Structure formats: C-alpha cells, structure tokens
Amino acid sequence: MTSQPPPSPPHPPGAAVPTCYRHPDRETYVRCQRCDRSICPDCMREAAVGYQCLDCVQEGNRTVRRARTVFGGAPVTTARVSWTLLAINLLAYVAEVLDPERVISAYGMWSIGVYQGEWWRLITSAFLHAPPPSFWHILFNMWALYVIGPDLERLLGSARFAALYLLSALGGSVAIYLFGVAALGASGAIYGLFGALFVVARRLGTDVRGVLWLIGINVLITFVVPGISWQGHLGGLVTGTVVAAGLVYAPERHRTLVQSAVAVAVLAALICAVTLLPPYPLALFR
C-alpha cells in the first residue's frame, strides 16, 4: 500500500499560491523536508519523515557509502560469473561432442597457429577439454570451478573475479605457447583460482595448510600423470597468484586504481610475451 501526500491546507485569502519548484504550473502545499521547496506529487519521494524533492534525494544518494566486498568489489548475491563460465565450458563441450575434429582444430591451443596470427586460440582453448570418450578432464575442472569459484567471486566481486579467471586462462595459454606445443582445457584458469585461494587465505589470516595441500597434490599429479600440460597448469598458477596478490593487497585508499593497474600490467606482459617471443617449436631451431 503506497502512502499519499498530505491533503492541501486551506489557502489564506490574498496569499500567493505555492507551486512546484520544477513545475511552476502545478499548485502544491507539500514542502521538501530538507530544502523546504514546494514539490508536486511527481517530484516528491517519501522519506523517513515527510517527503523530499528529487534533487535532495539524489544528493543524499551521492553521500551514502556503497557497500563493498572485503577487497573492494560490488557485493555479490548470486555468483553469476562463475555460473556463466561453467555454462560456457559445458556448451563448448557439447560442441566438441557434436564435431570434435572441427572444433578442436579451429579453436584449440596450437603454438604455431597463434604465431601465424590465430590469437583467439589463447582464450578459446581454455573453454575446450579432452573430447569423448574422456570425461575426467572437464569433470575435474568444472567441479573445481563449482566449488571454488562462487566463494572467490563473493570475496573479490564479479568484475575482479572475471579478470582473475580470464587472465589465469591466458597465462596458461601463453606458457603453452612459449614452452609447449598444443593443449586444451580450463586447467590454467582453475590453477589460477588455486593460487588466488592461497593468497586470499593468507590475506585474511586463515589457515592455508589445506590450500597448500590442494596445490601440492595437483602439481604432483601434473608431473606424474602422462599427457597433462604442465605448462598450462603452472602458467595459470603463477598468473593467478600474481593477479590475486594485486587484488587483495592493494592499499584501500587507491584500491581500484592499483587493482586495475596490476591487471593491465599482467595483460600487457602476456601480450608482449606472445608478440616478441617465438613459440616453443620455432625456438628449438633458432
């Protein structure tokens, strides 16, 4: 039920008729509780006591400090970025099931292809996984994203989390470009989340032993199980750790500026690495 403006008081004979400060043709006897200007029903907003004009409401909103996450991001009620990334990975896997050869050849990470100008492989390959009949690759990565992603997103904010994930994915692909040949998977991004989880835990002063065990076991698996791209895993881990450190240790006074600068610097470094250095297959013959 909406409240209605108070009824107009009787108008004294001979007195000027008050009109709305924004609509001079409208008679009104309601005044703003802050600036005392006359306001018509279209220009009034209900306040804790009485009504306020639009200008005073806007001015008040500017002085209200907006809620932020512990590391400066906008509050997250639903981890939309995490769920969106998970959905994109699953949809890409469906495309692989339908036509694995075409999808992987066109969008998988291949160092020579990137060197020849197919730069999109650096990102698209991070959303592809080992094609059927293998399912463990996408199952592990999506399980990790499902478990870790939403909590990190709520701590960092959606925009910062998206930057962390994508830069980690790019860092893994750049490492494959520099030290490997070809690979698929979101593992670089997932390992970046592992690194971020460690940095966040240290920053918040919580016990990091569980995170260290998680990272240690996965790094061990990287080198023990054949067919796994250690380049992508370690590249994502290092990149995610660096980006997360910039996000969580940025000074509060210039937090957004420092966080943005770190993200841009990491992106620039990765682009320079791909632009200035040859891929692993060519480097062997130099």
C-alpha positions in Angstrom: 0.0 0.0 0.0 1.5 3.3 -1.1 1.2 6.4 1.1 -0.4 9.5 -0.3 0.7 13.1 0.0 -1.0 15.1 2.9 -4.1 17.0 1.9 -3.7 20.6 0.9 -4.2 23.1 3.8 -6.8 25.9 3.4 -5.4 28.8 1.3 -5.4 32.1 3.1 -7.1 34.9 1.1 -4.6 37.1 -0.8 -1.6 34.8 -0.2 0.4 33.7 -3.2 -0.4 30.1 -4.3 2.7 27.9 -3.8 3.8 26.0 -6.9 6.2 23.1 -7.5 9.8 24.3 -8.0 10.1 22.1 -11.0 6.6 22.5 -12.4 5.5 26.2 -11.8 2.1 25.5 -13.3 1.2 23.0 -10.5 -0.3 24.1 -7.2 1.1 22.3 -4.2 1.3 22.7 -0.4 3.8 20.0 0.2 7.4 21.0 1.0 10.7 19.1 0.9 11.9 18.3 4.4 15.5 19.1 3.5 15.4 22.2 1.3 11.8 23.5 2.1 10.9 23.9 -1.6 7.4 23.2 -2.7 7.0 19.9 -4.6 4.2 18.3 -6.5 3.4 14.6 -6.4 5.6 13.8 -9.4 8.6 15.4 -7.7 8.3 14.1 -4.2 9.8 11.0 -2.7 8.8 9.5 0.6 11.5 9.9 3.3 11.9 8.7 6.9 10.0 11.8 7.9 7.7 13.5 5.3 8.8 13.9 1.7 11.9 15.1 -0.2 12.4 16.5 -3.6 14.3 14.7 -6.4 17.4 16.9 -6.1 17.7 16.2 -2.3 17.2 12.5 -2.8 20.0 12.4 -5.5 22.3 14.5 -3.3 21.7 12.1 -0.4 22.4 9.1 -2.5 25.8 10.5 -3.5 26.8 10.9 0.1 25.8 7.3 1.1 28.7 5.0 1.1 28.0 2.0 -1.1 28.5 -1.5 0.3 31.7 -3.3 -0.9 33.2 -6.7 -0.5 36.3 -7.1 1.7 38.5 -6.4 -1.3 36.6 -3.6 -2.9 34.2 -5.2 -5.3 30.5 -4.7 -5.5 28.5 -7.2 -3.3 27.6 -10.5 -4.9 24.4 -12.2 -4.0 24.5 -14.7 -7.0 27.8 -15.8 -8.4 26.8 -15.0 -12.0 30.3 -15.0 -13.4 31.1 -18.5 -12.0 27.8 -19.9 -13.3 28.3 -18.3 -16.7 31.8 -19.6 -17.1 30.6 -23.1 -16.1 27.8 -22.9 -18.7 30.2 -21.7 -21.5 32.6 -24.6 -20.7 29.7 -27.1 -20.8 28.3 -25.7 -24.1 31.7 -25.8 -25.7 32.0 -29.5 -24.6 28.6 -30.2 -26.3 30.0 -28.6 -29.5 33.0 -30.9 -29.2 30.8 -34.0 -28.8 28.9 -33.0 -32.0 32.0 -32.2 -34.1 35.3 -32.7 -32.1 37.7 -32.5 -35.1 36.4 -29.2 -36.4 36.0 -27.5 -33.0 39.5 -28.5 -31.7 41.3 -27.8 -35.0 39.8 -24.3 -35.2 39.8 -23.2 -31.5 42.3 -25.4 -29.6 45.6 -24.1 -28.4 48.3 -24.6 -31.0 51.5 -22.6 -30.8 52.2 -22.3 -34.5 48.6 -21.2 -35.1 49.0 -18.4 -32.6 52.3 -17.4 -34.1 50.6 -17.2 -37.5 48.0 -14.8 -36.2 45.3 -17.0 -34.8 45.4 -15.2 -31.5 41.9 -16.3 -30.4 43.3 -19.7 -29.6 44.9 -18.3 -26.5 41.4 -17.8 -25.0 39.1 -20.2 -26.8 41.3 -23.2 -25.9 40.6 -22.5 -22.2 37.0 -23.4 -22.8 37.7 -26.7 -24.5 38.5 -30.1 -23.0 39.7 -33.6 -24.0 36.9 -34.9 -26.3 34.8 -38.0 -25.6 35.2 -40.8 -24.6 37.3 -38.9 -22.0 35.2 -37.1 -19.4 37.5 -36.8 -16.4 39.1 -33.6 -17.8 36.0 -31.5 -17.9 34.5 -33.1 -14.8 37.5 -32.2 -12.6 37.8 -28.6 -13.9 34.1 -27.9 -13.6 33.9 -29.5 -10.2 36.8 -27.2 -9.1 35.1 -24.2 -10.6 31.8 -25.1 -8.9 33.5 -25.5 -5.5 36.0 -22.6 -5.5 34.5 -20.1 -8.0 31.4 -18.7 -6.1 33.3 -18.2 -2.8 36.1 -16.3 -4.6 33.6 -14.3 -6.6 31.8 -13.2 -3.4 35.1 -12.1 -1.8 36.5 -10.3 -4.8 33.4 -9.1 -6.6 32.2 -10.3 -10.0 34.4 -8.0 -12.2 37.6 -8.8 -10.3 36.9 -12.5 -10.3 36.2 -12.4 -14.1 39.6 -10.6 -14.6 41.3 -13.2 -12.4 39.8 -16.2 -14.2 40.5 -14.9 -17.8 44.0 -13.7 -17.0 44.8 -17.0 -15.5 43.5 -18.8 -18.5 45.5 -16.5 -20.8 48.6 -17.0 -18.6 48.3 -20.8 -19.0 47.9 -20.5 -22.8 50.9 -18.2 -23.1 53.0 -20.7 -21.1 52.0 -23.4 -23.6 52.9 -21.1 -26.4 56.3 -20.4 -25.0 57.2 -23.8 -23.6 54.8 -26.3 -25.2 53.1 -27.1 -28.5 49.4 -27.7 -28.1 46.8 -28.2 -25.3 43.2 -27.9 -24.3 41.3 -27.1 -21.1 40.4 -24.7 -18.4 43.1 -26.0 -16.1 45.2 -22.9 -16.4 42.3 -20.8 -15.1 41.5 -23.4 -12.4 45.1 -23.4 -11.2 44.9 -19.6 -11.2 42.0 -19.9 -8.8 44.0 -22.3 -6.6 46.8 -19.6 -6.4 44.2 -17.0 -5.7 42.7 -19.1 -2.9 46.1 -19.3 -1.2 46.7 -15.5 -1.5 43.2 -14.7 -0.2 43.6 -17.1 2.7 46.9 -15.6 3.7 45.5 -12.1 3.4 42.5 -12.9 5.7 44.8 -14.7 8.2 43.1 -18.1 7.9 44.9 -21.5 7.9 46.5 -22.1 4.5 47.6 -25.6 5.0 44.6 -27.1 3.3 45.1 -24.9 0.3 48.8 -25.8 0.2 47.9 -29.5 0.2 45.4 -28.9 -2.6 48.0 -27.1 -4.7 50.8 -29.6 -3.9 48.7 -32.6 -4.8 47.6 -31.1 -8.1 51.1 -30.0 -9.1 52.3 -33.6 -8.3 49.6 -35.0 -10.5 50.6 -32.6 -13.2 54.1 -34.2 -13.4 53.2 -37.8 -12.6 50.2 -38.4 -14.9 51.2 -38.5 -18.6 49.6 -36.3 -21.2 49.0 -33.3 -18.8 50.2 -29.9 -19.9 52.5 -28.8 -17.0 53.0 -25.5 -18.9 49.3 -24.6 -18.8 48.9 -25.6 -15.2 52.0 -23.7 -13.9 51.4 -20.7 -16.2 47.9 -20.4 -14.8 49.0 -20.9 -11.2 51.7 -18.2 -11.4 49.5 -15.7 -13.3 46.5 -16.2 -10.9 48.8 -15.8 -7.9 50.2 -12.6 -9.2 46.8 -11.1 -10.1 45.3 -12.2 -6.8 48.1 -10.5 -4.9 47.5 -7.3 -6.7 43.8 -7.5 -5.9 43.9 -8.3 -2.2 47.0 -6.4 -1.1 46.1 -3.1 -2.9 46.0 -0.2 -0.5 42.5 0.8 0.5 42.9 4.4 -0.4 43.7 3.8 -4.1 42.4 0.2 -4.2 40.6 0.3 -7.5 43.3 2.1 -9.3 46.0 -0.2 -8.1 44.0 -3.3 -8.8 43.3 -2.1 -12.4 46.9 -1.3 -12.9 48.0 -4.7 -11.8 45.5 -6.4 -14.1 46.5 -4.2 -17.1 50.2 -4.8 -16.4 49.8 -8.6 -16.3 47.8 -8.5 -19.5 50.4 -6.3 -21.2 53.2 -8.6 -20.1 51.4 -11.7 -21.5 50.7 -9.9 -24.8 54.3 -8.8 -25.1 55.5 -12.4 -24.4 53.4 -13.7 -27.3 54.3 -10.8 -29.6 58.0 -10.6 -29.0 59.0 -14.3 -28.4 58.7 -17.2 -30.7 56.7 -20.3 -29.8 58.5 -23.4 -28.5 58.6 -25.4 -31.8 60.4 -22.5 -33.6 62.6 -21.6 -30.6 64.1 -25.1 -30.9 65.5 -24.3 -34.3 66.9 -20.9 -33.5 
